[in-house]
Amino acid sequence: MNLIRFNQHPVNLLSELMEDFDRNLFIRNAETRGMVPSVNIRENENGFILDLAAPGMKKEDFRIKLDSNVLTISSEQKSENDESNDKYTRKEFYYSAFSRSFTLPKTIDLDKIKADYKDGILAVSLPKREDAKVAVNREIAVS
């Protein structure tokens, strides 16, 4: 068995570990600022409801497009703040954008799709066509 001399003091090791943790935490936060919002999709007997979590936005910030059977929800936000006086000048800007696309099943009535934004949740209602609502629950006899 070989002994290896460890010259680093435990306090220095802990300090380096905490610096690495902080550095990785801040990098992760910077990466998540531009993340795509989370989406939940629920199904009921009348159709589907797509809930997109986008707090702090306004309904005017969203663009919802339907191309064939592909539903695309996107947003783009820009903000600039410009302050100046005799001693300093400061200009801050912010830019955020996302886009999510969903391929809709053929059972969706594309003409009746509706969207509502309330309490930070964009709810998109995707109603089923009437012929798709027919129940197919039946017993099949074996011959």
Buried (B, 14 or more C-beta within 10 A) or exposed (E): EEEEEEEEEEEEEEEEEEEEEEEEEEEEEEEEEEEEBEBEEEEEEEBBBBBBEBEEBEEEBBEBEEEEEEBEBBBEEEEEEEEEEEEEEEEEEEEBEBEBEBEBEEBBBBEEBEBEBEEEBBBBBBBBBEEEEEEEEEEEEEE
